[in-house]
Amino acid sequence: MAHLLDRKFLIVVGKGGVGKTTVSAALGLEAARRGKRTLICMTNVKERLSYMLNVPPIGSEIVRVAPNLDVVNMDPKVALEEYGLMILKVRALYKAVFENRVVRNFLRGTPGIEAWSMLGKAFFHVSPPSGPPDYDLVILDAPATGHGLEMLRVPRVIHDVAPPGLLRKEADRALEMFRDPRQAGAVLVTLPEDMPANETIELHKALVTELQMSIGALVVNRKLPYLFELSEAQALLTLPGKLAAESPSKTLARAGRARVLREQVQRDSLAKLEAAIKAQRIELPHLFAAEWTREHVESLSHAFG
């Protein structure tokens, strides 16, 4: 099986709050260490990658944050202009086409054009219509599940509604790449908890059956170490009820019971994910740290080696 980072385009997607940006950063750092020219594209988000990597705030201009690693937080309007210039090459031609009143009205009426301006820009960096690509790998830090699916549906929507021409041609090229498991793949990010696991299973179904995309990896983030054996669990579950209310061990027993229940949720969630999603699974440990630093992201990046 080809290594996850051998692909050209990775789409990191999952429920909000599961750590997609952390995973994108870790993937980017590992790819850069392997010598791949890598770009992480954020999608007009409240940017916190700069905090993780200890670099200045990241905006709509591509910036270098490590050897071989660039990042950008794409703004839809800026991305549309940049994408138009990338495709048409000449600013005068861009103005003649994209600033034409009829074309502007068409673009405003095209479903998902803002999403495409970002997705198309990210795609262009790794697959220009002609000439060598700017990067060996683009990592798209996609919006949370629902909005992420809407963004990934856009190329097909453009194929269905746009007349034959440049816009449709580029959307078709993107569709072809996104459905090619040798070139692209989705990286599903989840937590070992009930609700994120259920949503990830639904997301997996939509990506595979509706969008015909391959799954590059399932990343389980913030996995807790198991403190108790299953054989010990039942005793810990019932221990608080056996202690007197004034017992100095009562609080400790309750904490042990809570941890056993949390570990059982984790076991059940992992089993559910394993049964539903047949993909490479990468587990990232829960890092107990008072303050998040670049060293933490670096430590997680080795899991993708």
N, C-alpha and C positions, 0 to 999 in steps of 0.2 A: 504494500500500500504506500502511495506517495506521502511524503511528509506534509503536514498541514501547511507549512510555510513555503512549499514548492509552488503553490498557486500564485496567481497574479492579483487576485481580488478577494478579500475576505470581508464579509459583512457580519459585524458583531451585533447581535440583536437579542433582546430579552425584555422581561418585565422591568419597569422602572425601579431603580434602587437595588438591583442585584449585582451591580459592579461592572457594567459594560465598559465604562471608560477605563477602569482599572485593568480589565482584561485587554482592551485595545492597546493601552500603554505597555503592558507586559509583552504582548505579541510583537509590538513595534520594536521594543528594545532587543528582544531575542533575534528578530529578523535582521536588525541592524548589526548585531554582533556577528551574524553569519555573513556579513558583507553585502546584504541586499539593500539597495537604495529604496527606502521605505517612506511612505507618506501616510500619516494618520489624518483622516478627514472627519471632523466633528460637524454636526448638522444643525448649526445655529442654536447652540445650547448655552445654558448658563455654564460658562467655562470654568473647570476646576483642574484640568489636566496640568496647567502651569504650576499649581500648588503641589501636585504629586511629583512633578519632575524638577521642582525648584528652579523654574525659569520665569521670565517676565510674562505677564498676561498675553494670551494668544488670541489674535483677532482674525480678520478675513484675509490677511496676507500670510503666505506660507513662510514659516520660520524654521530654522535649524535648532534642534534641542539636544542633539547628540550626533556623533559621527554616523553618517548614513541615515539619520532619522530626522524627517521634517514633519511639521504638524500645521494644521489650519482649522479654524472654526468658521465654516462657510456661512456667509450671509446670502440668502436667496437672490436678492437684487444684484449684488456684486458678482455672485457666481454666474448669473445669467449673462451678464456682460462679458465676463472672462471666458465663459464657455463659447459664446458667440464669436469672440475674437479668436479663440483657439481653432474653431472650425473654419471660419472665413479668412483667417490669417491677416487680412488687411483692415485697418480701422475704418477707412472710408467705405469699404464694402459692408462692414458691420453696420455702420450708420445708415447706409442706403437700405439695408434689409431690415435690421432689428428696430430701427427708429422710424421706419415707415408706418404711417397711421394704420393702414390695413393690417399689416403684420402685427403691430402692437395689439390691436383689437382681437386678432386671432389668438395671440399668445395668452391674453387675459382670459379668453374663453376656453382655452384648452385645459381640461381637468388635470390638476397635478403639476402644472408647469413650474411652480416654485420648487416642488420636490425634485422635479427633473433637472432644474438648473443646478442643484447640488449633486444629485446622483450622476448626471451627465458630466459635470466637471470632474468628479472623482474618477469616473470611468475613463475619461479622456486622458488623464495623466498616465494611465497604464496601457491604454490602447488607442493611440491617435490614428486617424484615418490613413496617415502616411508618415513615414519617418520613424525613428526610434522612440520608444516611450520615455517619459521623464523619470519613471520609477520602475523598479522590478516588482514591487508589491505596494498595493494601496489597501489600507485597512479602514473600512467605513464604520465609524462609531454611530450606528443607526439610532433613530428615535425609539422610544419604548414601544412594546409589542404592537398595539393597534396602529399607531402612526408609522411605525417601521414597516408594517405590512402594506399600508397605503403607499408609502414611498416605493417599495419594491414592485407594486402593481403598476406603477406609472408607465414604464416602457410598453407594457402590453396595452394599456389604455391608449397611449399615443399611436401604437400600431393600429388600433381599432378605429380611432376617430380622426387622425390626421391624414390629409391627402398625401399621395406619393410626393416625396421631396426630401430635403435635407434632414428635417426634424425626425421624420419617420425612419429614414435610413439609419440614423444614429441610434434611435431607440431599438431598432431591429438588431443592430450590432451588439448593443448592450445585452439584449435578451439572449442572444446566442452565447455570449460569454458567461452570463450568470447561470445558464443551464448546463454549462460544460464543466463536469467535476474535475477535469484536469486543470482548469484555469481559475475557477471560482468556487466558493463554498460559504455557507452560513456557519457562523460560530454561535451556537446557542449558549447563553449564559443564564444560570439559574442559581437558586439557593437550595440547600437540602431541607426545604420546608414545604408544607402541604400546598399552599396557594401558589407560590412560584412554580412548583413542580407541575401542578395541573395546568397552569397557563403555558408553560414551556411545551407540554405535550400537545396542546392545541396549536401552538405556534408551529411546532414541527410538522403537524399534519397539514397546515395551510401551506407551508413552504414547499413540502414535498409533493403533495397532491395537486394543489392549485397552481403554484408557481413553478413546479417542476425543477426546483433547485436541489442541489446536493447539500448534505450536512457535513461540513468539514470536521467539526468536533462539538461535543457537549461539554461545557465547562461548568463544573459545580464549584461555586465560589463559597468561601467562608465555612468550610467543613470543620466541624469541631472534632477534637480528638476524643476517642471513647475512654471514659474514666472507669466504667464498670462493665464487667462481663454480664452476659444475659443471665447467667446463673445467680448473680447477685441482685438482679433488678427487683425481683418479687419481694425479697426481704426489705430492700430499701423503700419500696412503694408502701409497704404496710408499717414501717418502723415509726413514723410520727404518731400514728394512732395508738401505739403501744406505750408511748412515753407519757408520763404525768405532765400536766400543763406547766408545772413549775420546774420541770427538769431543765438543767442547763444545756442539755444536748438537743432540746426540742428544735431550736432554730437550725442547728447543723443538720438534723434529720430531715427537716423540711427542704433545706437546700439540696440535700442528696436526692430526695424524691423529685424535686423539680428538674434536676440534671438528668435523672433516669428517664423522665417523661420526654425531655428535649432530645435525648439520644434516640429514644424510640421513634419520635417523629422523623429524625434524620434517617434512621434505618428504613422506615417505611417509604419515605420520599425517594431515597436512592433505589430501592427495589422497584418502585413504580416507574421511575425514569428508565431503569435498565430494561424493564419489560416492554416499554413503549418506543424507545429510541435506540435503534441499532447504529450507533456511531461511536467513534473514538471518544472515550470519556477522560477528561482531565480534571483532577480534583485540586483545588487550591485551598490551603489551610486558612482557618480564621486566624488573623494576626492580632494578638492582644498587645496593642500599643497605644499609649496615651496620645501620641502625635504621629501622623502619617508622614513618612519621608520618602525620598527617592530610593533609599536603600531597601525599603519595603517592596516597592514595585520591582526593583532589580531582583530581589529574592524570588518573587513570584514568577518572573520572566523565565527562570530556568526550568520551570515545569513544562515549557513549550519547546525545550531543546531536543 
